[in-house]
Amino acid sequence: MIGFKKIPKKLIFIVFTISVILIFLIYIDDSSHKPLPSEIIKETESTKYEIDIIKSSAFYEVADGENISIIFEKFKVPLNTAYKIFRLDKKGQLTNIKPGDEMVFNYLGDDLINIKINKTDTSSLLIKIDENISISEIVENIEYFKSYKKGIIENSFYETAQNSGMPDSIIMDLAYIYGWDIDFVFDIRDNDEFFVIYETGFSNGERIDTGDIIAAKFVNKGKVYFANRFVQDSKKQYFDNDGNNMQKAFLRAPLEFSYISSHFNPNRMHPILHTIRAHNGVDYAAKRGSPVRSTGDGTILFIGRKSGCGNEILIKHSNDYSTRYCHLEGFAKNLNNGKKVKQGQTIGYVGSTGLATGPHLHYEFKIGEKHTDPVKVNLPSAEGIKQNYKESFNRLIEKNKSMLEEFSRL
């Protein structure tokens, strides 16, 4: 039989004491550490966010045959709102919309707040839509700055002017201002020169308009011509440096740009009839449909068709002058016998009606009953600077001279 050794009491006491101490330490540690707080999550039925109302715009260009009512229907303008707008339009501004006009429909969310109709680069109509509908005109300010161009002519004045960067409207104005002294068909030579100061209009930082020629210098066949804008008796005109009016009673030529195909010749052989027949005018070759202008103020004595001249217009001017325009393709609108016309007004279009070998204009100039060569005739001038304007005009001349010199040095 196996016997068991008796464990000493002292050892049992030591083990017991150690166990009690360990239990006590564990208890102290647990009581000094508090539990972490628990996160409480609450679930709500809905969460609301503030959403910004969006502004938006719809652009539309008016098409042929459209009116404001049709466009309002396209953009679903409420009938009640449209009716109020039409009632406010007492000047009929909305009925005058034209193809190409731009309309802008502005919205706040789904609500239409205004309609803007852009008529030109600087004018528009604004229709505000709220409790009180209103229609107002908006005109943008135009600020004009001076622009400068120059050129030395090679072959063609028009091409040289275009290559210089000069706008078409300024090219035409320059030809018109000098048109009484210089025939831009017959007189222009290579190495002729031009220098032009003109206005350029800006609005909101964008170029939107070309204004007037302020001053110009043209060198033709070695002769220098100056032109200066000046307002006399509330009328804007152009004068040379001596105060003579650039405008004459007649334009030198009835076409802007063309060339002389047959000169004034009382003994010319007719190209179709092949007989010696006086050519009592000048033939200007030009493209079919080119606009023909009246060279002076006057009254139409005849407009219609006559045998060899085809479609023609005969105009009576003051001081027993008269002019005749033949072979026209057609006439400008609203012209008839007895109608008054202005210098430079378009009266017809180049054609080849009657006895003509191709499209051209036959132009005659008469003083009394005598046919005169329109290229060589001395044209009567308009009124020059009046005495009471001379002091201010002379100041303008000095200013323009300085500007031309300063620009030409740049």
C-alpha positions in Angstrom: 0.0 0.0 0.0 1.2 3.4 -1.1 1.3 6.0 1.6 0.8 9.8 1.3 3.3 12.3 2.7 1.7 14.8 4.9 1.9 18.4 3.5 3.3 20.8 6.0 0.8 23.4 7.4 3.3 26.2 6.9 3.2 25.7 3.1 -0.5 25.6 3.0 -0.7 28.8 4.8 1.7 30.5 2.4 -0.2 29.4 -0.7 -3.5 30.6 0.8 -2.0 34.0 1.6 -0.7 34.5 -1.9 -4.1 33.5 -3.4 -5.9 36.0 -1.2 -3.5 38.8 -2.3 -3.9 38.0 -6.0 -7.7 38.1 -5.7 -7.5 41.4 -3.9 -5.3 43.0 -6.7 -7.5 41.8 -9.5 -10.5 43.4 -7.7 -8.8 46.8 -7.3 -7.8 46.8 -11.0 -11.4 46.1 -12.2 -12.9 48.8 -10.0 -10.4 51.5 -11.2 -11.3 51.1 -15.0 -14.7 52.5 -15.9 -16.4 51.1 -18.9 -16.3 53.1 -22.2 -19.4 55.1 -22.9 -21.7 53.6 -25.5 -22.8 55.5 -28.6 -26.5 56.1 -28.9 -27.8 56.1 -32.5 -31.2 57.5 -33.1 -33.0 57.0 -36.4 -35.4 59.7 -37.6 -38.1 59.3 -40.1 -36.7 62.0 -42.6 -33.7 64.3 -42.9 -34.3 67.7 -44.6 -31.6 69.6 -46.6 -31.8 73.2 -48.0 -31.4 73.0 -51.8 -30.4 76.2 -53.7 -32.8 77.2 -56.4 -31.0 77.1 -59.8 -31.0 80.0 -62.3 -31.0 79.0 -65.9 -31.5 80.6 -69.3 -32.8 79.5 -72.7 -31.6 81.2 -75.9 -33.7 81.5 -79.1 -33.2 83.2 -82.4 -36.3 84.5 -84.2 -36.9 82.6 -87.5 -38.7 83.8 -90.6 -42.5 84.0 -90.3 -42.5 83.8 -86.5 -44.2 86.3 -84.2 -44.1 86.7 -80.5 -47.2 84.7 -79.8 -45.7 81.6 -81.6 -42.5 81.9 -79.6 -44.3 82.3 -76.3 -46.2 79.0 -77.1 -42.9 77.2 -77.8 -41.6 78.3 -74.4 -44.9 77.6 -72.6 -45.4 81.1 -71.3 -48.7 81.0 -69.4 -51.6 82.5 -71.4 -52.5 84.8 -68.5 -48.9 86.1 -68.4 -48.7 86.5 -72.2 -52.0 88.4 -72.2 -50.7 90.9 -69.5 -47.5 91.4 -71.6 -49.4 92.1 -74.8 -51.6 94.6 -72.9 -48.5 96.5 -71.7 -47.0 96.7 -75.2 -48.6 100.0 -76.1 -45.7 101.0 -78.4 -46.0 97.8 -80.4 -42.3 96.9 -79.6 -43.0 93.2 -79.4 -44.7 93.2 -82.8 -41.5 94.6 -84.4 -39.3 91.5 -83.7 -37.4 90.5 -86.8 -35.7 87.3 -88.0 -32.3 87.1 -86.4 -33.4 88.9 -83.2 -32.1 87.0 -80.1 -34.4 86.2 -77.2 -33.3 85.0 -73.8 -35.8 83.3 -71.4 -34.4 83.5 -67.8 -35.7 81.1 -65.1 -35.4 80.7 -61.3 -36.0 77.1 -60.8 -39.1 76.4 -62.9 -40.4 79.9 -62.7 -39.9 82.3 -65.7 -38.6 85.6 -64.2 -37.8 87.7 -67.3 -37.5 87.7 -71.1 -34.8 89.7 -72.9 -35.1 90.6 -76.6 -31.8 91.7 -78.1 -32.6 94.1 -81.0 -29.0 95.3 -81.7 -25.6 95.1 -80.1 -26.5 98.0 -77.9 -30.3 98.0 -77.5 -32.7 95.4 -76.0 -36.2 95.0 -74.4 -36.5 93.5 -70.9 -39.8 92.0 -69.8 -39.8 91.4 -66.1 -42.3 88.8 -64.9 -43.5 88.9 -61.3 -46.5 90.3 -59.5 -46.2 93.5 -61.6 -45.1 92.8 -65.2 -43.1 95.5 -66.8 -41.4 96.2 -70.2 -38.4 98.4 -70.4 -35.9 99.5 -73.1 -32.2 99.0 -72.3 -29.6 101.0 -74.2 -25.9 100.2 -73.6 -23.3 103.0 -73.7 -20.9 103.1 -76.6 -17.5 104.5 -76.1 -15.6 105.6 -79.2 -11.8 105.3 -79.7 -9.7 106.6 -82.6 -8.3 104.0 -85.0 -5.8 104.6 -87.8 -5.1 102.9 -91.1 -2.9 103.7 -94.0 -1.9 102.1 -97.3 0.0 102.4 -100.6 -2.2 101.3 -103.5 -1.2 98.5 -105.7 -3.6 97.6 -108.5 -6.8 98.3 -106.5 -7.8 100.9 -103.9 -10.4 98.5 -102.5 -8.1 95.6 -102.1 -5.3 97.7 -100.5 -7.8 99.2 -98.1 -9.1 95.8 -97.1 -5.6 94.5 -96.6 -4.8 97.4 -94.3 -7.6 96.1 -92.0 -9.9 99.0 -92.7 -13.6 98.0 -92.2 -15.8 98.0 -95.3 -18.0 100.8 -94.1 -15.0 103.1 -93.7 -13.7 102.1 -97.2 -17.1 103.1 -98.6 -17.2 106.3 -96.6 -13.7 107.3 -97.8 -14.6 106.7 -101.4 -17.8 108.7 -100.9 -16.0 111.7 -99.2 -13.4 111.9 -102.0 -15.8 110.8 -104.7 -16.3 114.4 -106.0 -12.6 115.0 -106.6 -11.3 111.5 -107.3 -12.9 109.0 -109.7 -12.0 105.7 -108.0 -12.5 104.0 -111.3 -10.4 106.2 -113.6 -8.1 108.3 -111.4 -6.4 105.8 -109.1 -2.8 105.0 -109.7 -0.3 102.6 -108.3 1.6 104.2 -105.3 -1.3 106.5 -104.5 -1.5 106.7 -100.7 -4.2 107.1 -98.0 -4.1 107.9 -94.3 -7.3 107.6 -92.3 -8.4 108.3 -88.7 -11.8 106.9 -87.8 -13.9 106.0 -84.8 -14.3 102.5 -83.4 -17.1 101.9 -80.9 -16.9 99.6 -77.9 -19.5 98.5 -75.4 -18.8 96.3 -72.4 -15.3 95.7 -73.7 -16.4 94.4 -77.1 -16.1 96.1 -80.5 -19.6 96.6 -81.7 -19.6 99.6 -84.1 -17.7 101.6 -86.6 -18.3 105.4 -86.4 -17.3 108.2 -88.7 -14.1 109.2 -90.4 -12.5 112.0 -88.3 -9.7 113.1 -90.7 -8.1 111.7 -93.8 -5.3 112.4 -96.3 -5.3 111.0 -99.8 -2.4 111.3 -102.3 -3.6 110.8 -105.9 -1.2 111.3 -108.8 1.0 113.4 -106.6 -1.8 115.8 -105.4 -2.7 115.8 -101.7 -6.3 115.9 -100.6 -7.2 116.5 -97.0 -10.7 115.8 -95.5 -11.9 116.9 -92.0 -15.2 116.2 -90.3 -16.9 119.4 -89.1 -20.4 120.1 -87.9 -21.8 123.4 -89.3 -25.4 124.4 -88.7 -26.0 121.1 -86.9 -25.1 119.2 -90.1 -22.0 117.0 -90.3 -19.9 117.6 -93.4 -16.3 117.2 -94.7 -14.1 120.1 -95.7 -10.5 120.4 -97.0 -7.9 122.3 -95.0 -8.9 125.6 -96.7 -12.6 125.3 -95.6 -13.9 124.2 -99.0 -16.7 121.7 -98.9 -15.6 118.2 -100.1 -19.1 117.7 -101.4 -20.0 118.8 -104.9 -23.4 119.1 -106.4 -22.7 115.8 -108.3 -20.7 112.7 -107.6 -17.9 112.1 -110.0 -19.2 108.6 -110.9 -22.5 106.7 -110.5 -20.8 103.4 -109.4 -18.7 102.7 -106.3 -16.1 100.4 -107.9 -15.9 99.5 -111.6 -13.9 100.6 -114.6 -14.5 102.7 -117.7 -15.0 100.4 -120.8 -15.8 103.2 -123.2 -15.2 107.0 -122.9 -17.1 110.0 -124.1 -16.6 110.1 -127.8 -18.8 111.9 -130.4 -17.3 109.9 -133.3 -17.3 106.3 -131.8 -18.1 103.2 -133.9 -21.1 101.5 -132.3 -20.2 98.0 -131.2 -23.5 96.5 -132.4 -24.8 98.7 -135.2 -21.3 99.1 -136.6 -21.9 102.7 -137.7 -20.4 106.0 -136.5 -22.6 107.0 -133.7 -21.9 109.6 -131.1 -21.2 108.2 -127.7 -22.6 111.0 -125.5 -21.7 109.4 -122.2 -19.3 107.0 -120.4 -19.7 103.3 -120.1 -18.8 101.7 -116.7 -18.2 98.0 -116.8 -19.4 96.3 -113.6 -20.9 93.0 -112.4 -24.6 92.5 -113.1 -26.7 93.7 -110.2 -24.2 96.2 -109.0 -26.1 99.2 -107.4 -26.2 102.4 -109.5 -26.5 105.6 -107.5 -27.9 109.0 -108.5 -25.0 111.4 -108.8 -27.0 114.4 -107.6 -30.2 115.5 -105.9 -33.0 115.8 -108.4 -36.4 114.6 -109.8 -37.1 111.6 -112.0 -38.3 112.8 -115.4 -38.5 109.3 -116.9 -38.2 105.7 -115.6 -38.9 102.8 -117.9 -37.7 101.1 -121.1 -36.6 102.8 -124.3 -35.3 101.0 -127.4 -31.5 100.9 -127.5 -31.0 102.3 -124.0 -33.1 99.4 -122.4 -34.2 100.2 -118.9 -33.3 103.8 -118.2 -33.7 106.6 -115.7 -33.6 110.3 -116.6 -33.1 112.7 -113.7 -33.5 116.5 -113.7 -31.2 118.5 -111.4 -31.1 122.1 -110.4 -29.4 124.8 -112.6 -30.4 123.0 -115.8 -28.3 119.9 -115.2 -29.6 116.4 -116.0 -28.2 112.8 -115.9 -29.2 109.6 -117.7 -28.6 106.0 -116.7 -29.1 103.2 -119.3 -29.1 99.3 -119.7 -30.3 98.8 -116.1 -31.2 95.2 -115.0 -33.9 96.7 -112.9 -35.0 99.7 -110.8 -34.8 100.3 -107.0 -38.2 100.0 -105.2 -40.7 102.9 -104.9 -39.4 105.0 -107.8 -41.6 106.6 -110.4 -41.9 109.7 -112.6 -41.9 112.8 -110.5 -40.2 111.1 -107.5 -37.4 113.1 -105.8 -34.0 111.3 -105.3 -31.0 112.2 -103.2 -27.3 112.3 -104.2 -25.8 108.8 -103.6 -29.3 107.1 -103.5 -29.5 103.7 -105.2 -31.8 104.0 -108.2 -31.1 100.8 -110.2 -28.8 97.9 -110.9 -26.3 97.2 -113.6 -27.6 95.1 -116.5 -27.4 94.6 -120.2 -30.9 95.6 -121.4 -31.3 97.3 -124.8 -28.4 97.4 -127.3 -25.6 96.1 -125.0 -22.9 93.5 -125.5 -22.6 92.8 -121.8 -23.5 94.1 -118.4 -22.5 97.8 -118.0 -23.9 101.2 -117.2 -24.1 103.9 -119.8 -24.1 107.3 -118.0 -24.7 110.7 -119.5 -24.3 114.2 -118.1 -26.0 117.2 -119.7 -25.8 121.0 -119.1 -28.9 122.4 -120.8 -29.1 120.6 -124.1 -25.4 120.0 -124.4 -23.8 116.6 -123.6 -20.7 116.9 -121.5 -18.0 114.4 -120.6 -18.8 113.5 -117.0 -15.2 112.5 -116.3 -13.8 116.0 -117.2 -16.6 118.4 -116.3 -15.9 120.9 -113.5 -18.5 120.0 -110.8 -20.1 122.9 -108.9 -19.3 122.8 -105.1 -21.5 122.9 -102.1 -21.2 125.7 -99.4 -17.9 126.0 -97.6 -17.1 127.0 -94.0 -19.1 130.1 -92.9 -17.4 133.1 -91.4 -18.8 132.5 -87.9 -17.4 129.0 -87.9 -13.8 129.7 -89.2 -12.1 130.1 -85.8 -13.3 126.8 -84.4 -12.7 125.1 -87.8 -9.1 126.4 -87.9 -8.5 124.9 -84.4 -9.9 121.6 -85.7 -7.5 121.7 -88.6 -4.4 122.1 -86.4 -5.6 119.2 -84.1 -6.2 116.9 -87.1 -2.8 117.7 -88.6 -1.1 116.8 -85.3 -3.1 113.5 -85.0 -2.2 112.5 -88.6 1.5 113.3 -88.0 1.5 111.5 -84.6 -0.2 108.3 -86.0 2.0 108.2 -89.1 5.1 108.1 -86.8 3.8 105.0 -84.9 
